[in-house]
């Protein structure tokens, strides 16, 4: 989703005995506009927009057209200031630092009217020595320059070749030259998000005072030493050493549960001293590996690192350490040109199932640990085991990676985290040059290739491989992997299905037709748009906006032609809403966009999953499916499966099924119905395939088939059933494609069961016999959950339960209801009641669209 780069930073938290004084400057600051006409209190961490909102000086920036109306905020130059008393005796300490964990972005930092330095990178930690400047009472100022103005000026000053794209497409209503500033790239707009180029102190700020030495960086990298058949930890620590002489001492690493304790004599050199220790894990201890979600436990071990230095102060660092290996396998495949591209975790090939992560809000101070946990838990609950963190956002906070470690979601970034399985130098930049997205004249292309190799290969790649030997690195995504390396780091076709990963988007063909999708080694981006629920849109709109063709609906769509593309895709298989009531028609359109998106991505993802064990015409062995995108940054049409605020779209409910560990998948080829058994389970299983054919006109099955003794192989996709569709229909009381539908599931021993899947034999707009149903539901409470018992009088496609703005999720949604009764569980995320749920519940099925 657009070119963007990726880099790294990690910072420690430690307990020191007789150690440094740390004084946080979080809390209330003063904020003033460039000409001083506005002055207001502002919370730090925070940004100008949220400060203005908190004081009631602006509306919700996400409301209606405010992204454009509030451009003036980003174009002004704002100043944060704060007066504080020094909470310790200055004379007592050798060194005092003012530390900013994150400044967004271009600013001059002053203390007591003395300029300490300047910032121009949102992602860097800035530390200023204030030993000679700090007084008993101090005034700190952060004078910001508009990021928009700065980027424009940097572009003007660049006298060499042009740096495309200069500006985003007009449909994005964004700002120009974002590639000239080290700032969240999507803050200048993207095709799924608004333009809010924020200014602010977006992370912690504090005073640190210390003597002798101070720990500023700490990381642990577990490595499995094959020759010794033993786990080893590489423990790296970096100190600011104030002393003019080397400082000797003892470092002890203790992991009680692994009966491992080692001590090391060390010496810190003056200046920035670093220590790298290699800790051998006790061979007699049974180390439990960390596994991705669905493949085992996420076992971690408590570890204490104690630094006892001769200077007197003792530092204890408490960490959680996890053990796992990761390999990116690129090797020849029999019967296929090219190379494989899959991940082996702890020696086991893993099919990667998941999505792509973008920033959860335009204003990072609103992203709490609870926000992250809700979104990441939703990913795990949908049977995902991986997220691809998109490179045009921010380096997510430590809580993001801690939660991923805890729930088994594989991602990319900080090296101490087991959840990180891959580094990627950039997103789509190799493809941008190879396909010449920006129409660079051919004679000039060499300059851009040279720049690309210098930045991503000679700088980022070399630094990453030097700093982290525990996981693989690819220069770009999509890429042909080692084939791209062979071709000088830029392959002729980064979308070649025989190598690496691919991105695939196609809005002009029938998304129910599996033959349109690439039989790729690894699908790392693909998707279709939908609108978020009416309850989500309602919060940021007014009644005049509630139409699919309103100015608001056009304004909110940042992908050129996106609303029309959704209409066209819907029109291939469903009747478009014709209700004379514009609000009802708008709600019907929202519902249909979600149905269409869910069904399209279901088809594509199932294609990738059933392609994992076969090679056809040299293509296949697909080992990853990461759809675009998991979450939303605001309330608007997008590719997301989770709406802003975390509400599940129908796609996310479908993902829970199409990413299930055991799944039957059907597709049709030349009149033949094929069903595959897809399994992520670690053992072979004998199961029964149950196929049911219903006429649309009756809840009673027309015919059923039970195929027993079917072997579904471990971590494979194998064909388990095939039959000409004409034969199947003929023996099912002369069903026709238009009059019948097929459902099927796998049932094994000890409660093993797949979700029930469906296969439509025709477009639903051509379905014969579908009747408008009377849907009803009773609601009851059982401990902390709510039980919805649904009843229907007829077969109902895409039955959807919606409880508006009540936060929570259902156990199933958007399903094909072929039985009179179905029980669905609601898991609330906040306190609610039976009465509140009953009054908010809206039941919809396909025939409610008129």
N, C-alpha and C positions, 0 to 999 in steps of 0.2 A: 504493500500500500504506500507507494512513493518512497524515493530514496532517503535514507537517514542513517547516521552512523551510531556506533555503540562503544563506550569506554567504561572504566571501572574505578571505584574508590571504596574503601572499607575503613571504618573507624571503631576504636575499642571503647568499652566501658570497663573500668577496673576499680577495685577497692584498695586504697593505700592506707597503711598504718603509719602515722607520723609523716604523712605524705603531703601532697599539694592541697592548697585551698582552691575550691572550685565554687564560683558564685555565678548563678544563672542570671542573665538579663532578659529572660522571658517575661512576658506580661505586658503592662500598659506603657506604650510609647506615645509620643506626639507625632502627628503627620500633618504636613502642610503642602499645599500646591505650589507650583513654580512662582507665581506672583504673590503668594501669601493670602489670596482671597479666601481660601479654604483652610481651616485649621481644625483638627479633630483628634480625639484619642484613637489609637490603633493598637490592636493586639499583635504581639510578636511571639511565635511565628505567625505570619499572615501576609496579606497583600493589600494594595490600595483598594481594589474593588470590594473585598469583603469588609474592609474598614468602613468604607462609605455606606455599604449596605447595612452594617451593624448600627450605624448612627442614623439610619433612616434618610440619608441624603440621596440615595438612589433606590430604585425598585430592584427586584430580583434581576440580575443581569441576564438570566435565561428567559425572562418574560418577553413574549412576542418578538419585537424587532430590536430589543435592547442591545444586542451584540453590535449593531450598527449605530444605534443612538448614543451609545456610550464610548464611541471611538476616542472622544476627547480625553478620556481618562488615561489611555495608553500613550497619547501624544504629548501629555504634559510631563514635566520633570518634577518628581515628588521628593520630599525630604522627610526621613524618619529621624527623630531625636529623642534623647532621654537623659535625664540627670540622675546620677546615682552616687551614693556614698560608698567609699571603699570599705568593705566589711572586715578588713584585717590591717595589721600594721605593715605598711609598705616596706619599711626599712628591714623587716625581718627576712625578706625573700630575695634570692639572687635574680630571679627572672619572673616577670609578670607578662602574660599574653592576653590579648583580646582575640577570641576565636569565633569566627562565623562558620557554621556548618553549611550554610547555603544562602547566597545573596543573589537575588533575581532582578537584574543581571549586571547592568553597567552602572557602577557607582564609585563615588569618592568617599573614603572613610576618614572621619576626623575625630580626634579626641582632644578636648580642650583647645580647639581651634588649630591643632597641629594635624596636618595630613599624614595619615599612617600609610596609605596606599590606595590603589584603585582595583576594582574588580571588573571582570568582563566575561566571566564564565559561571553560569548558573549551577554547574555541577561540581565545582571545586570547593574544597574547604580552605578558608583563608585564615591564617594566624598571624597576628601583628605583635611584635615585641613593644610593650608599652611601659617597660620598666622605668624609663627616664621621663615619661609624659604623665603617668598617673598621679593624681593628687588625692587629698582626702575627699573632696567633692568634685565630681567629674561630669562633663557633658559629652556624650557621644552622638555623632551625627552621621547619617548615611544619606548622601546626596545622590539621588538617582538621575540618570539621563534616560529619556525615552528609548526603549529598545528599538522602536520603529525608526526613530531619527538616527540612532547609532548605526543600524543595519544599512540604512540608505546612504549615510556618510561613508561607511566602509566600502560600499559598492562604488561610490563615486571616486574614492581614492585608489581603487584597484585599476591600474592602468594597463594591465596585461589583457589576456583573453577574457571573453565574457564568461560568467558563471551562471549557467541556466539551472532552473528556471528563474527568471528575474522576478516574476509575480505569479501568484496562484491564478487558476482560471476564475473569470468574473463570478461564476456561480457560487464560489466559496466566500465571496465578500471579505477577502482577507487582505493582509498587508504584504509588502514586497521585501525581497532580499533577505529572507530568513536564513539563507545559507551563509550569510556573512556574520552570524552571531552564534556563540555557543550557548544556546537557549533551547528550551523545549520547542522543537520544530513545529509541532501542531498548534502552538499558541498563536501563530500567525494565521491559522485556519487550516483545515484539511477537508477531504471530501466527506467526512463524517462528523466534523466538529467546527465550532465557531472560532472567531478571531478575538482572543482576549490576551494580548501581549502584556502580561502582568508585570508589576514592579512590587518588590517587597523583600522582607527578610523572611524567607520561606522555611528556614530550619532554625535550629537552636543557636543561641549566641551566649557566650559566657566569658568570664574572667578566670584565668588559671594562673596561680602563683606557686612556684616550686623552687626547691634547691637541688643542686647536684644533677638530678636526671628525672625525666618524665616520660612515661610510656605514651607514644602517640599512634602506634599501629600494632595490631596483633592479628595473626591468622594461623589457622591450622589446616594442613592439607594431608588427608590420609592417602597413603600409597600402598599397594600390595606388591611386595618384592617377590617376583615369581621364583627367582633362583633360591631364595631362602624359604619360600612358602610361608611368608610371615607379613603381617601388617606393620607398617611403619608410619609415624606421624612426622611431617615436616612442620615444625613450629617456628614461625618467624615473628620477631619483635623488633620494632624500631623505636629508638629513644632520642629525645633531645637531651644531650649531655651538656650541662652548663659548666661543669667542673673543667678546669684547664688541664687536669691530669686524668689519665685513664682510671676507671672505677672497676675494681674487681668484685666478684661476688659469686653467689650460688643460686642456680635456678633449679627448682624441683617441680617435676610434672607428675601428677598423681591421678590415676583412673582406678578407683577402688574396685569397681565391679569386674574389671579385667585383670585384677591383681598385678597392676603395672605401676611402678614408681621408679623414676630415674632422676638422678641429680647431675648437674653439669657445672663445672667451674667456668666462669665466663669473665670477659673483660670488655667494658664499654669504652670506646675511644671518644675523645672530646668532639663536640659538634653533633652530627647526626649519627649515632652509633646503632648498628644493627646486629642482631644475633639470630642465627639459624641453627635450630637443634633438631636432631633426628632421634625420635623416641621409638624404640622397638617394643611392640606390644607382646606381652608374655605369651609364648607359644602354647602354653598349657591352658590358656583361657579360651573359652568358646566364644568367638566373636560373632554376634548376630549382625547380618548385613542389613543395610537400609534398602527397602524395595519401593518401587513406584506403586501408586494407588492401584489396587486390584491384583498385585503380584506378591504381596507379603506385608510384613510389619515395617514400620518406620522406626526401628530401634535406635535409640541414641544413648550415649554414655556421658555422665557428668565427669568433667575434668577440671582440676585445679592446677594452675601454674603459679608458683610462688617465686618471686624475685627477692632475694636477700642480699643486698649490696652493702659493701663496707661503709658507704656513706651514711648508713643508718636506716633509711626509710624502706619499709617492706611493702611490696605490691602483690596483691593476690588477684588473679584473673580467673573468673569462673566461666566455663564454656560448656557447650554441648558438642560432643564429637560423634560423627556418624561414619560408618564404613561402607563403601560401595565402590565398585569399579565401573567405568564407562568406556566403551570403545565404539568408534564410528567405523563400521566395516564397509570398505569399498574394494571388492574383489570380483574376479570373473564369475559369471553365472553360466552353467552349461546350457547350450541352446539359445543364447542371447548375446548380441553384441553389447558392448558397454560394461558397466560395473554395477555391483549392488550398492545400496546406500541405506544402511539400517544401523540401529543402536543395539549394542549388547551390554546389558546391565548385569553385573555380577556373573558374567559368562553366559547369560541367557538372552537370546534375541527377543526384543520387546517391540510389539506393534505400537507405535506412538498414536495415541488418541487424544484429541483435544482441540484447542482453539488458539486465537491470538489475543494478547492482552494489550490494551491501550490505557492511557491515563484515566483514572476513575472520575476526574473532575477537572475543569479548567482552572480551578482554584485549589491548589494542593493542600492548603491549610484546612480544607473541609474534608479531606480524606483521612478518616480515623482508622484505628486498628479494627474497630467493629465493621467499618465499610469494607476493608480488605478481607476480613474473615468471612463476611457474608458472601462476597463475590467468589472467593477461592473455594469456600465450602460448597457453593453451588456448582462449581466446576467438578469437584470431586464427587458430588452427589449425582452428577450426570455421567458417571463412569469415565471421566477424563483422567489421564495420567500425565498430561504435559500441557504446558502453555508456552507459546513463542512470544517473548516480550518484545514488542515492536520497538525499533530503534529511534523513532521520531518523538518519543515521549520524554519521560524523566527516568533517572535511575531510582527505582522504587526504594521505599524506606525499608529498613532492616526487618520490620514486622512482616512485610510481604514475603520475604524469603524464609523467615522463621516459620510462618504458617505453612508455606509450601513444603518445608522440611518435615513438618509435623504431620501433614495429611498426604504426603507422597505425590506431590505435583512436580514434575520435572520442568525446569525453566533454564534461563541462561543469565548468569552474572557472578556474584561474589564467590571467591574460590573456597571459602570455608564451608559453604553450604552444599550438602549432598544433592539437593534438588537441581543444582546447575549441572547440565550434561553437555553443553556445547557453547562455545563462543562463536559469534558471527560478526565479521568486521563491519558489515553494512547491510542494509535492506534494499535490494533491487538496483543497486548502482552498477553492478556488472551488466545486468540486463539493459539498463538505461543507455550504457555506452554501446553495447553490442547491437541493440536494436535502434540506436540513434533516436531516442525519444524526443530529443530537443533540436533535431534538424541541424546538427553541426556540419558545416561544409567538410567534405571528405579530406581536403588537404590539411585541415586544422585538427583532425581527430587525434593525431599523435600526441599533441600537447596534453589532451585530456587523459589519454591512456597513461602517459608518464606521470601525471598528477595522481591518478588512481593507484598506480603501483607504489609510488612514493608514500602515500598516506596509508593505504590499507595493508600493504605487504611489508614495506621496509620499516614502517613505524609501528602501526597497531599490531600487526601479526608478530613481529619480532619481540615487542614488549610483552604481549600476552603469553607467548610460548616461553619466554624467559621467566615470567612471574608465576606461571601455572602449568605444571607438567602433568596435572591429574585429569585433564579432559581435552577433547579435540577442539580444533579451531577451523572454521571455514571462512574464507575471505569475504564471501557475499552470500546472500540468499534471495532469490534462487541462484544455484550454482551447479556446475557439472563436477564439483569436487576436485579430485586429483586430475581429472581430464582438463579442467580449467587451468590448473597449475601447469600442465604440459603445454597448453596453448598460450603460455605467457601470462597467466592469471586472468585473462579475459577470453572466454570461449566464444566461438562464432555463434553458438546457439545455447544460451544458458537454460533454455526450456526443453532441451533434448531429453526425451523420456527414458533414455538408456543410461543416464547418469544423474547423480545428485538429486536435488529437490526442484519442484516446479511450482509456479503460481498459475492459476487458471481462472479466468473470468469470461463468461459468454452470456450476454443477455438477449441475444437475437435468435437463439435456437430453442427447441423444446427441451426444457430441463428434465422432463420425465424420460427422455431418451438417453439411456446409459452410454450409447455409442458415441456421444459427443464429447465424452470426458477422456482425458489422456490417461493411458495405462502406464502411469509414471512409477518411478521407484519410491517417491516420497512426495506427497502433496502438502506443502507447507502454507499455502494460502489458496482459498477458493470460497465463493460465497454468492449470496443473493440478498437483496434488501427486503426490509418490511418496515411498516410503521409500528411505533410503540402503542400500547393500549390507550384507549380514550382517557382512562383515569390518569395516565401519565401526562398526556398532551394537555388535558383540561387545566392542569396546574399552571401552565405557562401560556395560556391563550384565552381569548374571549369568544363569546358565542358567534360573532361574525366570522371567526376563523375556521369554524367547524364544517369545512367543505374540502374535498380533495383538490379542488382547483382554486381555493382561496389564495390571496396574496401571502398569507401566513404559510400555507402548505408549500407554495413555491419557494418562499424565502428559506424555509427550514431544510429544503432539499439541496444539499451541497454537491451532489453528483449529477453531472450534466445529463438531462433526460431521464433521471432516475424514476420519477413518478410515472412517466409514460411507459418505461420499460416494465415496471411492475404491472401496470394495466395490461400490457401485451402478453406478459407471461401468464397472468390470471386468465385472460381471455382464451388461451389455448385449451383450457380444461374446465373452466367454470363459467357460469352465466354472470355477467357483470350486474351489479345492483342498479335497479331502476326506480327505487322508492322515491315518491314525490317529496317526502319529508327530507330536507337536506341533511339534517343531523343524523337521522337513521341511515341515510345513504353513506355518510361519512364513516359511521361506526361499522357498517357492513363492509366498506372498503378496507378499513383497518383490519378487520377479521380476516378478509380474504387475502390481504398481503401476508399476514402471518401464516395462514394455511399454505399459501403458495411457497413461501420461503422454506417452511418446515419440510414440505413434500419434496422440493427441489434438492435441498441439502441432504435429506434422507437418501434420495436416489443416488446422488454423487458419492456420499460417504460409504454407502453399502457397496457401491462399485469398487471403491478403493479397498474395502475390507475383503471382498471375495476375490480380489486380484492378488492377494498376498502370497499364495502358494503355487501360482501357475505362471508359465511363460507362453504367450500366444503371439505368433508372428514376431518373436523377439522381444516382446514387451511384457511387463508384469513384475512380480515380486515386489508389489507396493507394500511398504512397511511403515507408512505414516500418513495420518489424515488430520490436519490442523485447519479447521475452517476459519474464515475471517468473518466475524470477530466475536470475542466473548462478550465484552461489556461496552456500555455507552458512556460518553463524556457529557452528554446533555440530552434533552428530550427532542428527538428528531428521527426521521427515517434514516435507517442505517443498516449495516450488515449484521448487527449484534444479535445475540440470543438472550442477553440479559439487558433489560431496560435500565435507564438511569434511575438509581435507587434500588436496583437489584431484582425487580419483578421479572419472573420467567416469562419469556415469549413462548409461543407454541414450539418454536425451533428447539428451545432448551429441553422441553419435555420430550420431544422426538429424539434429541441427542442422548437422553437417558436410556432410550431403547436402542438406537442404532450404534451406540458405543457399549452395549451390554456385553459382559464377558462371554456369554453364549447366545448366539443369534442365528436363526435361519434367514437367509436372504434369497429372494426370488428375482429372476429377470427373464426376459423373453428374447429368443434369438431365432429368427426365421420360423416363427410359428411354434417353436418348442419352448415349453416352460421348464426352466432350470431352477432347482433349489439347492443352495449350498449351506453346509453347516459351518459356521464361523466360530472359532473358539480361541479365547485368550487363556484358557485354563491350562494348568501345568501337566495334566494327565489326560490320556484318552478316556472317552466316556461312551458307554453304550446308551443310546437314547431311542425314544420313539418319536417319529415325525408324525404330527397330526395335522392333516389338511382338511379344511372345511370349506364347502362352497355354499354360499347363500344367494338366493334370489333377492334383489333389492326390495321386493315387495313383501317379504315375510321374515319374521324372526326365527322361524323354524329352518334348520339347514336343509338344503336340497340334497346334499350328499356329503359323506365324510370318508376320510381315508386314514388309516393308521399303519404306518410302516415301522415295524419293530426291529430291534437289533441293529439300528443304524450306528456306525462308529464315527464319532466326531473326534478327529485327531487333535492332540494337544497343540495349542498355538499354531493353528492352521486354518485354512478354508478349503473344504473338500466338497465335491459334488455329491449329493445324497439322494437326489430324485430328479427325474426328467420325464416329461410326457408331452406329446403334441397337444396343444390347447384345444384343437377341434375334437380330439378323443375325450379329453377331460370334460368338455362341455356336453358332448354327445351322451356320455353315460350319467350325466347329472340332469336327467329329465329335460334334455334339449335346452339347456341354458344357452343364452347368447352372450357375446362379449358385453353387450349393453345392459343385459338384464341380471347379470350375476357378478359376484365379487369373491375373491379367494382370501382366506385367512389361514395362518399356519403357525405352529409353535413346536418346540422341542421339549420333551419331558423325560427326565432321567430318574435315577434312584436317589433316595435321601433328600427329597425336596428340590432336586436340581431341575430348574425350569427356565426356559428362555422367555422373553417378552413375546406376546402374540403379534405377529407381523401381518401385513396385508399386501395384496397386489391387485391393482385396478386393471381390469381388462379393456377399459375404454375411458375416455374423458368423462368426468362426472356430469358435464353439461349434456352429454348424450345418454346418460343412464336412464334405463326404462324401469318403471315400477317404484321408484323412490317416492315415499309419501311423507307429507309434513307430519312430524311427530308431536305428541304432547309430552314434553320433558318435565319431570318434577323431581324434587330432592327433599329428603328429610335431613336434618342436621342434629347431631348429638355430640356431647363432650365425653372424652374418655381420658382421664388424667390430663396431660398437657396437650393432647391433640384433639382434632375434631373429625367426626366420621360423617361423610356425606353419602347417603344411599340414594342413587339415581334410579329413576324408572322411566321407561320409554314405551310407546305404543307401536313403534315401527323402527326399522333399522335407521340409524342416524350417523351419518359421516361427520367427522371432525367435531365431536361434542366438546364444548369448551365451557369450563366453569370459571367465572370471573367474580372476585369479591372486591373489585375497585381498588381503593388505596389501603386496604387492610394488608399489612405486611406479612408475608408468608408464602408457602408454596404447597401445591397439591402433589400427591403421589403419582398422579397420571393426569394428562389433559390433552385435548385435541384428538381424542381417540375415536375409532370406529366402533360404535355400540351395536352389537349384533345379538345381545341378550336383553331380556326385559329389565333385569336389575344389574347394577354395578356399584360396588363400594369404592369410594375414593377417600383418601385421608388428607386432611389439611394440617400442615405443620406451621404453626404461627411463629413469627419472628419477634412479636411483641404481644402483650396481653390483649385478648379480644374475648368475645362471648358468643354463645349460640345465637342470641337475638341479633347482635351486630352482623354476624355472618349471614343470617337468614335475610335480613333487610338489604344487605349489599349484593347478594348473589344474583348474577345474571347467567342464565343457561342459554347457550347458542349452539345450533347445529347448522349444517350447510343449507337446509331448506328454510331456515329463518331469514336467509338473505333473499330479499325480493326486489 
